[in-house]
Amino acid sequence: MKRRSLLALAASAACILSMGAAHADQDTLAAIREARTLRVALEFGRPPWGFKDDRLKMSGSDMEAAELLASDLGVKLEIVEVTGPNRIPFLQTKKADVVLSTFSITPERLKVIDFSAPYASAVQIVGAPKSLALKSEADLKGKRVGVTRATTGDVELTKKAKDLGAEVVRFDDESTNMTALASGQVDIVIQEPATLTAVAARNPQRQLEPKFIFTQFPVGIGLRKNDPALKSYLDQWVRTHMADGKLNAIYRKYHGTDLPAEIAKPAS
């Protein structure tokens, strides 16, 4: 009987240890330094955050921030191209070390991954042709609204769609969403101001314009949970470059304006 009890206790202890191991801290920072490579997940269909220029060179404010981060770490930068929906899966399956790709810090995302201190802010606006009178969310009633799947705009509109009486039309990436707007497949989108401005300039016949701000969230660098050394490094990295103005300079270069005051002040 005593032997059975001891065996049961040992099995229980092994189970607890196994569960603990599953939630044990990672050390991605050490792995990055050992590999001398930082793998950054970044989307290139979201100008001015991430895009490819006429010569297909990777560019944008997130790209430049990623280059700065790799340089400060003293390692090579390896870009892992992603779309909005696969940013979290790529991070969780360790195809990337971090996600630096217009990643809004939301309660839903914080349930499954972690974030650095905010390094930028992302605004989502409602955009539509000039002929459509849209002044508030109430005016979306009965309307079809295009969003990019798994983005902040998608998440926030989905929460409100039933009460607003709006139909959510999802597209797998930003370019498809904007093509649908340009072609008239949808007349209303939730999108970032710079992207809407670029599409409006290329399609003057549509007379596209911003209507109102739909939502706004701070943007952080995404990392896996239980990775304290990397989180500490990233938080300090953000604080350092908020204080010396480098992150604000990058944002101003691509977005044409300074970071909001609540983001630009050094994080505590």
Backbone as CSV, one residue per row, in Angstrom:
resi,resn,N_x,N_y,N_z,CA_x,CA_y,CA_z,C_x,C_y,C_z
1,MET,0.826,-1.199,0.000,0.000,0.000,0.000,0.865,1.254,0.000
2,LYS,1.903,1.184,0.879,2.801,2.329,0.960,3.513,2.522,-0.378
3,ARG,3.913,1.390,-1.001,4.610,1.471,-2.297,3.718,2.113,-3.357
4,ARG,2.407,1.709,-3.336,1.469,2.288,-4.298,1.335,3.795,-4.088
5,SER,1.280,4.198,-2.840,1.144,5.621,-2.509,2.361,6.405,-2.986
6,LEU,3.537,5.800,-2.774,4.766,6.472,-3.192,4.817,6.608,-4.715
7,LEU,4.372,5.555,-5.409,4.351,5.601,-6.877,3.383,6.666,-7.381
8,ALA,2.219,6.739,-6.732,1.212,7.741,-7.114,1.754,9.147,-6.888
9,LEU,2.442,9.335,-5.754,3.021,10.632,-5.435,4.085,11.019,-6.466
10,ALA,4.900,10.026,-6.835,5.948,10.279,-7.832,5.339,10.655,-9.183
11,ALA,4.276,9.943,-9.550,3.602,10.239,-10.826,3.022,11.641,-10.804
12,SER,2.429,12.000,-9.658,1.855,13.334,-9.506,2.918,14.407,-9.635
13,ALA,4.068,14.159,-8.985,5.159,15.135,-9.025,5.673,15.289,-10.447
14,ALA,5.773,14.171,-11.166,6.248,14.219,-12.563,5.298,15.025,-13.423
15,CYS,4.007,14.846,-13.178,2.985,15.574,-13.943,3.111,17.079,-13.698
16,ILE,3.285,17.453,-12.423,3.408,18.867,-12.069,4.644,19.475,-12.713
17,LEU,5.765,18.715,-12.650,6.999,19.200,-13.263,6.836,19.378,-14.763
18,SER,6.117,18.430,-15.375,5.882,18.504,-16.819,5.054,19.729,-17.181
19,MET,4.014,19.995,-16.362,3.180,21.171,-16.603,3.996,22.434,-16.435
20,GLY,4.861,22.440,-15.417,5.701,23.610,-15.185,6.633,23.859,-16.345
21,ALA,7.166,22.776,-16.912,8.091,22.907,-18.036,7.403,23.525,-19.242
22,ALA,6.117,23.194,-19.415,5.370,23.719,-20.561,5.229,25.229,-20.477
23,HIS,5.238,25.754,-19.233,5.072,27.189,-19.038,6.379,27.841,-18.608
24,ALA,7.491,27.151,-18.753,8.780,27.677,-18.317,9.174,28.878,-19.164
25,ASP,9.976,29.740,-18.550,10.453,30.909,-19.272,11.320,30.503,-20.456
26,GLN,11.178,31.272,-21.549,12.040,31.098,-22.713,13.187,32.099,-22.612
27,ASP,14.187,31.961,-23.431,15.242,32.964,-23.529,15.555,33.209,-24.999
28,THR,14.594,33.843,-25.664,14.757,34.145,-27.087,15.905,35.120,-27.316
29,LEU,16.127,36.021,-26.356,17.211,36.992,-26.499,18.560,36.277,-26.614
30,ALA,18.780,35.286,-25.758,20.036,34.516,-25.827,20.143,33.765,-27.146
31,ALA,19.002,33.216,-27.623,19.003,32.474,-28.889,19.323,33.397,-30.066
32,ILE,18.798,34.625,-30.027,19.076,35.606,-31.083,20.572,35.919,-31.118
33,ARG,21.135,36.139,-29.954,22.568,36.481,-29.886,23.446,35.305,-30.306
34,GLU,23.019,34.108,-29.936,23.793,32.925,-30.313,23.752,32.708,-31.825
35,ALA,22.565,32.906,-32.418,22.417,32.736,-33.872,22.951,33.934,-34.647
36,ARG,23.164,35.044,-33.915,23.594,36.305,-34.520,22.633,36.760,-35.615
37,THR,21.357,36.436,-35.420,20.312,36.795,-36.380,19.019,37.103,-35.641
38,LEU,18.371,38.189,-36.021,17.058,38.549,-35.487,16.028,38.341,-36.587
39,ARG,15.080,37.440,-36.362,14.026,37.162,-37.348,12.790,37.985,-36.992
40,VAL,12.481,38.938,-37.849,11.371,39.864,-37.609,10.238,39.597,-38.592
41,ALA,9.050,39.324,-38.072,7.860,39.166,-38.917,7.346,40.555,-39.284
42,LEU,7.184,40.803,-40.581,6.796,42.130,-41.046,5.944,41.998,-42.302
43,GLU,4.899,42.793,-42.362,3.991,42.785,-43.515,4.328,43.958,-44.426
44,PHE,4.349,43.705,-45.731,4.740,44.757,-46.670,3.591,45.253,-47.544
45,GLY,2.361,45.035,-47.094,1.213,45.566,-47.816,0.517,46.653,-47.021
46,ARG,1.269,47.313,-46.112,0.673,48.313,-45.228,1.485,49.606,-45.216
47,PRO,1.557,50.297,-46.372,2.274,51.569,-46.360,1.558,52.582,-45.446
48,PRO,2.295,53.434,-44.747,3.753,53.616,-44.793,4.505,52.767,-43.756
49,TRP,3.795,51.845,-43.079,4.455,51.008,-42.074,5.413,50.004,-42.709
50,GLY,4.915,49.306,-43.734,5.737,48.329,-44.432,5.291,48.253,-45.885
51,PHE,6.231,48.411,-46.809,5.893,48.344,-48.236,7.174,48.100,-49.028
52,LYS,7.005,47.808,-50.312,8.156,47.653,-51.208,8.097,48.753,-52.261
53,ASP,9.227,49.430,-52.460,9.237,50.549,-53.397,9.279,50.057,-54.846
54,ASP,9.478,50.982,-55.778,9.449,50.640,-57.205,10.513,49.629,-57.604
55,ARG,11.582,49.571,-56.814,12.656,48.597,-57.085,12.532,47.362,-56.194
56,LEU,11.345,47.223,-55.562,11.028,46.098,-54.684,11.901,46.063,-53.422
57,LYS,12.461,47.196,-53.078,13.231,47.289,-51.841,12.275,47.422,-50.660
58,MET,12.526,46.647,-49.601,11.700,46.712,-48.405,11.871,48.072,-47.726
59,SER,10.743,48.698,-47.396,10.813,50.031,-46.819,9.656,50.228,-45.829
60,GLY,9.612,51.403,-45.218,8.540,51.729,-44.289,9.054,51.981,-42.883
61,SER,8.191,52.544,-42.042,8.612,52.885,-40.675,8.907,51.643,-39.846
62,ASP,8.138,50.575,-40.027,8.425,49.344,-39.286,9.720,48.707,-39.767
63,MET,9.981,48.767,-41.062,11.214,48.209,-41.598,12.419,48.940,-41.022
64,GLU,12.335,50.264,-40.980,13.463,51.038,-40.447,13.644,50.800,-38.948
65,ALA,12.527,50.639,-38.225,12.626,50.323,-36.799,13.264,48.951,-36.592
66,ALA,12.912,47.988,-37.450,13.506,46.645,-37.358,15.004,46.696,-37.621
67,GLU,15.416,47.512,-38.590,16.838,47.664,-38.883,17.582,48.261,-37.693
68,LEU,16.951,49.232,-37.035,17.556,49.845,-35.851,17.679,48.834,-34.718
69,LEU,16.653,48.033,-34.517,16.675,47.025,-33.451,17.787,46.003,-33.691
70,ALA,17.893,45.508,-34.903,18.942,44.522,-35.214,20.327,45.135,-35.052
71,SER,20.469,46.382,-35.480,21.756,47.066,-35.352,22.150,47.219,-33.889
72,ASP,21.196,47.584,-33.048,21.481,47.743,-31.614,21.842,46.413,-30.960
73,LEU,21.241,45.343,-31.446,21.568,44.013,-30.929,22.903,43.500,-31.472
74,GLY,23.381,44.128,-32.544,24.627,43.692,-33.160,24.490,42.390,-33.924
75,VAL,23.297,42.176,-34.514,23.050,40.932,-35.241,22.495,41.233,-36.630
76,LYS,22.468,40.217,-37.472,21.905,40.316,-38.815,20.378,40.354,-38.727
77,LEU,19.749,41.129,-39.595,18.285,41.190,-39.665,17.786,40.238,-40.740
78,GLU,16.869,39.342,-40.354,16.209,38.451,-41.310,14.715,38.761,-41.279
79,ILE,14.172,39.195,-42.406,12.753,39.534,-42.480,11.941,38.297,-42.843
80,VAL,10.888,38.057,-42.067,9.941,36.976,-42.339,8.646,37.651,-42.782
81,GLU,8.323,37.540,-44.056,7.141,38.231,-44.571,5.863,37.551,-44.097
82,VAL,4.924,38.366,-43.620,3.658,37.861,-43.094,2.499,38.683,-43.639
83,THR,1.299,38.221,-43.358,0.082,38.992,-43.577,-0.557,39.220,-42.209
84,GLY,-1.563,40.080,-42.155,-2.215,40.354,-40.876,-2.655,39.104,-40.127
85,PRO,-3.356,38.164,-40.795,-3.869,36.999,-40.072,-2.813,36.047,-39.538
86,ASN,-1.618,35.993,-40.160,-0.660,34.975,-39.702,0.471,35.527,-38.819
87,ARG,0.334,36.758,-38.372,1.378,37.318,-37.507,1.516,36.527,-36.206
88,ILE,0.399,36.252,-35.528,0.457,35.502,-34.269,0.862,34.046,-34.500
89,PRO,0.279,33.330,-35.486,0.740,31.949,-35.733,2.230,31.839,-36.035
90,PHE,2.778,32.770,-36.815,4.206,32.735,-37.125,5.039,32.940,-35.870
91,LEU,4.559,33.783,-34.978,5.279,34.027,-33.726,5.200,32.804,-32.823
92,GLN,3.998,32.250,-32.667,3.813,31.126,-31.744,4.513,29.846,-32.217
93,THR,4.646,29.682,-33.519,5.331,28.486,-34.038,6.823,28.726,-34.247
94,LYS,7.303,29.850,-33.747,8.737,30.189,-33.749,9.332,30.323,-35.147
95,LYS,8.487,30.757,-36.095,9.015,31.088,-37.412,9.646,32.486,-37.400
96,ALA,9.333,33.243,-36.342,9.913,34.576,-36.155,10.199,34.760,-34.669
97,ASP,11.177,35.625,-34.373,11.509,35.919,-32.980,10.578,36.986,-32.403
98,VAL,10.254,37.972,-33.235,9.349,39.048,-32.830,8.494,39.439,-34.030
99,VAL,7.397,40.138,-33.742,6.570,40.729,-34.791,6.676,42.239,-34.655
100,LEU,7.158,42.884,-35.710,7.251,44.345,-35.727,6.515,44.782,-36.980
101,SER,5.188,44.876,-36.867,4.364,45.026,-38.068,3.010,45.629,-37.735
102,THR,2.991,46.914,-37.400,1.744,47.619,-37.095,0.875,46.782,-36.157
103,PHE,1.474,46.262,-35.097,0.809,45.312,-34.219,0.156,46.046,-33.051
104,SER,-1.126,46.347,-33.177,-1.835,47.069,-32.116,-1.934,46.216,-30.852
105,ILE,-1.730,46.846,-29.716,-1.806,46.155,-28.424,-3.270,46.136,-27.981
106,THR,-3.890,44.971,-28.047,-5.298,44.832,-27.694,-5.482,43.776,-26.609
107,PRO,-6.567,43.862,-25.838,-6.818,42.858,-24.804,-6.880,41.434,-25.359
108,GLU,-7.445,41.276,-26.557,-7.564,39.940,-27.149,-6.184,39.352,-27.447
109,ARG,-5.304,40.153,-28.014,-3.968,39.665,-28.353,-3.130,39.396,-27.099
110,LEU,-3.342,40.200,-26.070,-2.573,40.019,-24.836,-2.910,38.703,-24.126
111,LYS,-3.994,38.071,-24.525,-4.330,36.771,-23.948,-3.396,35.674,-24.462
112,VAL,-2.820,35.876,-25.641,-2.035,34.796,-26.256,-0.568,35.147,-26.504
113,ILE,-0.251,36.443,-26.577,1.153,36.851,-26.758,1.435,38.030,-25.841
114,ASP,2.685,38.479,-25.853,3.082,39.640,-25.060,3.517,40.756,-25.998
115,PHE,3.668,41.954,-25.456,4.088,43.110,-26.240,5.138,43.912,-25.493
116,SER,5.961,44.605,-26.256,6.857,45.598,-25.678,6.040,46.830,-25.299
117,ALA,6.714,47.783,-24.662,6.104,49.105,-24.475,5.756,49.671,-25.854
118,PRO,4.736,50.507,-25.974,4.344,51.043,-27.285,5.448,51.883,-27.916
119,TYR,5.678,51.672,-29.212,6.659,52.476,-29.940,5.983,53.365,-30.992
120,ALA,4.664,53.209,-31.161,3.929,54.004,-32.147,2.439,53.905,-31.826
121,SER,1.640,54.549,-32.655,0.187,54.510,-32.477,-0.471,54.340,-33.839
122,ALA,-1.488,53.481,-33.894,-2.182,53.209,-35.157,-3.633,53.681,-35.074
123,VAL,-4.007,54.493,-36.017,-5.378,54.999,-36.108,-6.090,54.256,-37.232
124,GLN,-7.313,53.856,-36.992,-8.143,53.250,-38.027,-9.308,54.201,-38.299
125,ILE,-9.473,54.570,-39.561,-10.546,55.487,-39.926,-11.547,54.803,-40.848
126,VAL,-12.724,55.376,-40.931,-13.708,54.950,-41.926,-13.482,55.798,-43.165
127,GLY,-13.276,55.127,-44.303,-13.076,55.819,-45.566,-14.136,55.415,-46.571
128,ALA,-14.531,56.353,-47.430,-15.602,56.091,-48.405,-15.615,57.206,-49.448
129,PRO,-16.361,57.034,-50.540,-16.498,58.108,-51.528,-17.141,59.360,-50.918
130,LYS,-16.795,60.492,-51.476,-17.309,61.778,-50.998,-18.830,61.812,-50.986
131,SER,-19.453,61.107,-51.920,-20.915,61.133,-52.058,-21.651,60.475,-50.888
132,LEU,-20.934,59.629,-50.125,-21.562,58.957,-48.990,-21.451,59.822,-47.740
133,ALA,-22.596,60.116,-47.127,-22.607,60.931,-45.907,-22.444,60.025,-44.691
134,LEU,-21.240,59.990,-44.163,-20.937,59.167,-42.991,-20.250,60.054,-41.957
135,LYS,-20.937,60.295,-40.856,-20.368,61.174,-39.833,-20.084,60.462,-38.522
136,SER,-20.698,59.301,-38.324,-20.498,58.564,-37.079,-20.765,57.081,-37.326
137,GLU,-20.500,56.274,-36.307,-20.719,54.830,-36.427,-22.178,54.504,-36.740
138,ALA,-23.092,55.314,-36.261,-24.522,55.066,-36.506,-24.843,55.069,-37.999
139,ASP,-24.048,55.796,-38.783,-24.293,55.883,-40.225,-23.854,54.630,-40.982
140,LEU,-23.248,53.682,-40.265,-22.841,52.424,-40.903,-23.988,51.411,-40.953
141,LYS,-25.116,51.747,-40.386,-26.262,50.837,-40.371,-26.671,50.446,-41.788
142,GLY,-26.771,49.125,-42.014,-27.183,48.620,-43.316,-26.106,48.674,-44.379
143,LYS,-24.896,49.050,-43.993,-23.806,49.191,-44.969,-22.862,47.986,-44.924
144,ARG,-22.218,47.693,-46.067,-21.160,46.685,-46.158,-19.826,47.393,-45.955
145,VAL,-19.042,46.911,-44.994,-17.797,47.592,-44.639,-16.625,46.632,-44.818
146,GLY,-15.669,47.015,-45.645,-14.501,46.179,-45.901,-13.438,46.338,-44.823
147,VAL,-12.888,45.214,-44.368,-11.796,45.215,-43.384,-10.770,44.164,-43.796
148,THR,-9.553,44.311,-43.272,-8.535,43.277,-43.479,-8.611,42.299,-42.322
149,ARG,-8.715,41.033,-42.661,-8.913,39.979,-41.668,-7.866,40.021,-40.544
150,ALA,-8.353,39.896,-39.307,-7.528,39.786,-38.099,-6.824,41.079,-37.706
151,THR,-7.154,42.187,-38.366,-6.582,43.467,-37.967,-7.443,44.091,-36.864
152,THR,-6.942,45.181,-36.293,-7.702,45.885,-35.261,-9.054,46.345,-35.790
153,GLY,-9.071,46.817,-37.037,-10.330,47.256,-37.630,-11.339,46.134,-37.702
154,ASP,-10.890,44.942,-38.085,-11.760,43.764,-38.147,-12.293,43.424,-36.755
155,VAL,-11.392,43.344,-35.787,-11.794,42.957,-34.430,-12.804,43.940,-33.845
156,GLU,-12.517,45.226,-33.983,-13.390,46.236,-33.372,-14.740,46.332,-34.096
157,LEU,-14.744,46.232,-35.436,-16.018,46.281,-36.154,-16.848,45.041,-35.861
158,THR,-16.200,43.889,-35.764,-16.921,42.649,-35.459,-17.640,42.752,-34.120
159,LYS,-16.995,43.372,-33.144,-17.626,43.564,-31.832,-18.907,44.392,-31.937
160,LYS,-18.881,45.377,-32.834,-19.972,46.359,-32.899,-20.973,46.088,-34.014
161,ALA,-20.635,45.178,-34.931,-21.423,45.023,-36.160,-22.895,44.744,-35.903
162,LYS,-23.188,43.856,-34.930,-24.578,43.491,-34.672,-25.383,44.696,-34.204
163,ASP,-24.821,45.433,-33.251,-25.526,46.615,-32.734,-25.632,47.715,-33.780
164,LEU,-24.595,47.822,-34.612,-24.616,48.861,-35.643,-25.479,48.477,-36.833
165,GLY,-25.695,47.172,-37.019,-26.438,46.716,-38.187,-25.607,46.797,-39.449
166,ALA,-24.270,46.635,-39.295,-23.362,46.692,-40.444,-22.921,45.289,-40.839
167,GLU,-22.623,45.101,-42.126,-22.112,43.820,-42.611,-20.594,43.903,-42.743
168,VAL,-19.894,42.975,-42.116,-18.431,42.950,-42.183,-18.006,42.136,-43.403
169,VAL,-17.234,42.758,-44.298,-16.716,42.072,-45.482,-15.206,41.952,-45.306
170,ARG,-14.723,40.722,-45.106,-13.305,40.513,-44.773,-12.473,40.157,-46.005
171,PHE,-11.261,40.730,-46.038,-10.284,40.426,-47.081,-8.999,39.954,-46.397
172,ASP,-8.259,39.111,-47.088,-7.111,38.464,-46.449,-5.891,39.354,-46.289
173,ASP,-5.806,40.447,-47.042,-4.676,41.359,-46.870,-5.100,42.774,-47.250
174,GLU,-4.226,43.728,-46.937,-4.541,45.139,-47.152,-4.744,45.455,-48.637
175,SER,-3.896,44.901,-49.492,-3.990,45.230,-50.912,-5.309,44.766,-51.520
176,THR,-5.799,43.593,-51.084,-7.084,43.094,-51.597,-8.232,43.959,-51.092
177,ASN,-8.150,44.368,-49.854,-9.159,45.257,-49.275,-9.208,46.571,-50.058
178,MET,-8.024,47.139,-50.342,-7.969,48.419,-51.054,-8.359,48.280,-52.525
179,THR,-8.054,47.136,-53.123,-8.488,46.883,-54.502,-10.016,46.819,-54.567
180,ALA,-10.617,46.199,-53.555,-12.083,46.117,-53.497,-12.703,47.506,-53.384
181,LEU,-12.060,48.377,-52.607,-12.557,49.755,-52.474,-12.395,50.513,-53.785
182,ALA,-11.228,50.381,-54.414,-10.953,51.100,-55.663,-11.886,50.662,-56.788
183,SER,-12.234,49.361,-56.803,-13.068,48.826,-57.890,-14.565,48.974,-57.632
184,GLY,-14.927,49.343,-56.405,-16.339,49.491,-56.072,-16.975,48.220,-55.544
185,GLN,-16.170,47.195,-55.290,-16.706,45.964,-54.690,-17.268,46.259,-53.304
186,VAL,-16.593,47.169,-52.594,-17.143,47.745,-51.372,-16.977,49.257,-51.477
187,ASP,-17.854,50.008,-50.830,-17.772,51.467,-50.860,-17.232,52.048,-49.562
188,ILE,-17.163,51.214,-48.522,-16.706,51.699,-47.214,-15.646,50.734,-46.691
189,VAL,-14.576,51.283,-46.132,-13.546,50.456,-45.507,-13.153,51.064,-44.167
190,ILE,-12.559,50.215,-43.336,-11.872,50.703,-42.140,-10.396,50.484,-42.413
191,GLN,-9.625,51.572,-42.351,-8.248,51.529,-42.826,-7.430,52.627,-42.160
192,GLU,-6.118,52.546,-42.309,-5.239,53.586,-41.795,-5.248,54.776,-42.749
193,PRO,-5.115,55.993,-42.219,-5.205,57.194,-43.060,-4.242,57.213,-44.240
194,ALA,-2.970,56.852,-44.010,-1.974,56.929,-45.088,-2.327,55.977,-46.235
195,THR,-2.838,54.800,-45.900,-3.209,53.828,-46.937,-4.384,54.343,-47.753
196,LEU,-5.379,54.894,-47.072,-6.537,55.449,-47.782,-6.118,56.600,-48.692
197,THR,-5.234,57.461,-48.208,-4.755,58.595,-49.008,-4.068,58.117,-50.281
198,ALA,-3.246,57.082,-50.157,-2.530,56.550,-51.326,-3.505,55.968,-52.346
199,VAL,-4.507,55.234,-51.877,-5.496,54.636,-52.783,-6.336,55.728,-53.445
200,ALA,-6.691,56.755,-52.684,-7.476,57.870,-53.238,-6.703,58.588,-54.341
201,ALA,-5.388,58.755,-54.145,-4.573,59.444,-55.145,-4.475,58.642,-56.444
202,ARG,-4.469,57.311,-56.333,-4.368,56.457,-57.527,-5.713,56.249,-58.220
203,ASN,-6.794,56.579,-57.527,-8.141,56.348,-58.077,-9.005,57.599,-57.887
204,PRO,-8.627,58.702,-58.550,-9.339,59.974,-58.329,-10.821,59.921,-58.682
205,GLN,-11.186,59.042,-59.624,-12.583,58.948,-60.035,-13.501,58.476,-58.910
206,ARG,-12.915,57.801,-57.898,-13.721,57.292,-56.779,-13.994,58.371,-55.728
207,GLN,-13.220,59.469,-55.765,-13.388,60.577,-54.812,-13.430,60.062,-53.355
208,LEU,-12.420,59.293,-53.006,-12.361,58.697,-51.674,-11.847,59.708,-50.652
209,GLU,-12.381,59.640,-49.458,-11.968,60.565,-48.395,-12.165,59.920,-47.028
210,PRO,-11.408,60.399,-46.022,-11.637,59.919,-44.652,-12.931,60.513,-44.106
211,LYS,-13.668,59.712,-43.330,-14.938,60.171,-42.774,-14.835,60.480,-41.275
212,PHE,-14.373,59.497,-40.494,-14.193,59.716,-39.056,-13.283,58.638,-38.486
213,ILE,-12.714,58.920,-37.324,-11.855,57.942,-36.651,-12.734,56.856,-36.046
214,PHE,-12.385,55.605,-36.365,-13.151,54.479,-35.848,-12.547,53.923,-34.558
215,THR,-11.220,53.808,-34.535,-10.559,53.311,-33.321,-9.084,53.679,-33.370
216,GLN,-8.439,53.645,-32.219,-7.009,53.950,-32.132,-6.388,53.113,-31.023
217,PHE,-5.245,52.486,-31.319,-4.559,51.647,-30.342,-3.065,51.915,-30.374
218,PRO,-2.383,51.771,-29.230,-0.917,51.811,-29.253,-0.371,50.596,-29.989
219,VAL,0.798,50.747,-30.584,1.444,49.687,-31.353,2.715,49.245,-30.630
220,GLY,2.886,47.926,-30.474,4.069,47.404,-29.802,4.729,46.304,-30.606
221,ILE,5.867,45.858,-30.128,6.567,44.725,-30.741,6.031,43.450,-30.097
222,GLY,5.520,42.531,-30.905,4.949,41.294,-30.385,6.029,40.262,-30.088
223,LEU,5.878,39.578,-28.956,6.793,38.488,-28.598,6.011,37.397,-27.886
224,ARG,6.603,36.235,-27.763,5.919,35.130,-27.094,5.835,35.392,-25.589
225,LYS,4.842,34.806,-24.977,4.711,34.923,-23.524,5.854,34.174,-22.830
226,ASN,6.068,34.513,-21.559,7.097,33.858,-20.733,8.493,34.002,-21.345
227,ASP,8.800,35.216,-21.785,10.109,35.501,-22.372,10.647,36.790,-21.733
228,PRO,10.918,36.751,-20.414,11.200,37.982,-19.662,12.453,38.735,-20.098
229,ALA,13.515,38.032,-20.475,14.744,38.726,-20.869,14.517,39.543,-22.140
230,LEU,13.819,38.952,-23.116,13.550,39.665,-24.363,12.602,40.834,-24.112
231,LYS,11.573,40.630,-23.304,10.638,41.717,-23.015,11.347,42.882,-22.337
232,SER,12.200,42.566,-21.365,12.950,43.610,-20.670,13.832,44.388,-21.641
233,TYR,14.505,43.667,-22.546,15.369,44.326,-23.528,14.540,45.239,-24.438
234,LEU,13.420,44.727,-24.942,12.598,45.511,-25.873,12.008,46.742,-25.195
235,ASP,11.549,46.587,-23.963,11.003,47.740,-23.233,12.064,48.825,-23.067
236,GLN,13.275,48.420,-22.686,14.360,49.391,-22.514,14.757,50.000,-23.852
237,TRP,14.738,49.192,-24.918,15.054,49.688,-26.260,14.067,50.788,-26.666
238,VAL,12.784,50.563,-26.406,11.772,51.579,-26.719,12.012,52.835,-25.882
239,ARG,12.251,52.667,-24.585,12.487,53.824,-23.717,13.686,54.645,-24.204
240,THR,14.760,53.954,-24.560,15.983,54.632,-25.008,15.735,55.470,-26.249
241,HIS,15.037,54.902,-27.229,14.862,55.599,-28.501,13.660,56.534,-28.520
242,MET,12.798,56.449,-27.510,11.828,57.522,-27.302,12.556,58.732,-26.722
243,ALA,13.465,58.471,-25.791,14.194,59.554,-25.131,15.135,60.272,-26.096
244,ASP,15.809,59.515,-26.997,16.754,60.178,-27.909,16.098,60.641,-29.212
245,GLY,14.797,60.364,-29.363,14.049,60.877,-30.510,14.134,60.055,-31.784
246,LYS,14.856,58.930,-31.762,15.030,58.152,-32.993,13.727,57.530,-33.487
247,LEU,12.910,56.998,-32.560,11.643,56.388,-32.989,10.680,57.450,-33.508
248,ASN,10.685,58.630,-32.908,9.833,59.706,-33.401,10.290,60.169,-34.784
249,ALA,11.613,60.225,-34.985,12.140,60.642,-36.286,11.734,59.659,-37.387
250,ILE,11.785,58.367,-37.077,11.357,57.348,-38.052,9.877,57.514,-38.367
251,TYR,9.064,57.706,-37.341,7.623,57.851,-37.538,7.324,59.100,-38.384
252,ARG,7.979,60.216,-38.053,7.746,61.457,-38.783,8.150,61.323,-40.250
253,LYS,9.253,60.624,-40.506,9.764,60.439,-41.874,8.728,59.782,-42.777
254,TYR,8.013,58.792,-42.255,7.080,58.014,-43.082,5.619,58.436,-42.942
255,HIS,5.259,58.988,-41.787,3.850,59.307,-41.537,3.551,60.799,-41.644
256,GLY,4.592,61.617,-41.727,4.403,63.051,-41.919,3.959,63.798,-40.687
257,THR,4.034,63.170,-39.539,3.636,63.828,-38.291,4.391,63.198,-37.134
258,ASP,4.410,63.887,-35.991,5.073,63.335,-34.812,4.184,62.301,-34.131
259,LEU,4.808,61.454,-33.328,4.053,60.504,-32.513,3.144,61.255,-31.545
260,PRO,1.974,60.694,-31.213,1.127,61.319,-30.186,1.908,61.477,-28.880
261,ALA,1.603,62.525,-28.126,2.347,62.832,-26.901,2.339,61.676,-25.913
262,GLU,1.210,60.964,-25.819,1.112,59.874,-24.843,2.001,58.687,-25.209
263,ILE,2.398,58.592,-26.479,3.300,57.532,-26.926,4.748,58.019,-26.867
264,ALA,4.974,59.260,-27.270,6.331,59.776,-27.412,7.052,59.976,-26.089
265,LYS,6.308,60.178,-25.014,7.000,60.355,-23.732,7.647,59.030,-23.338
266,PRO,8.845,59.077,-22.751,9.534,57.835,-22.392,8.675,56.942,-21.512
267,ALA,8.558,55.654,-21.872,7.776,54.702,-21.077,8.448,54.476,-19.741
268,SER,7.642,54.313,-18.700,8.208,54.101,-17.364,8.381,52.623,-17.110
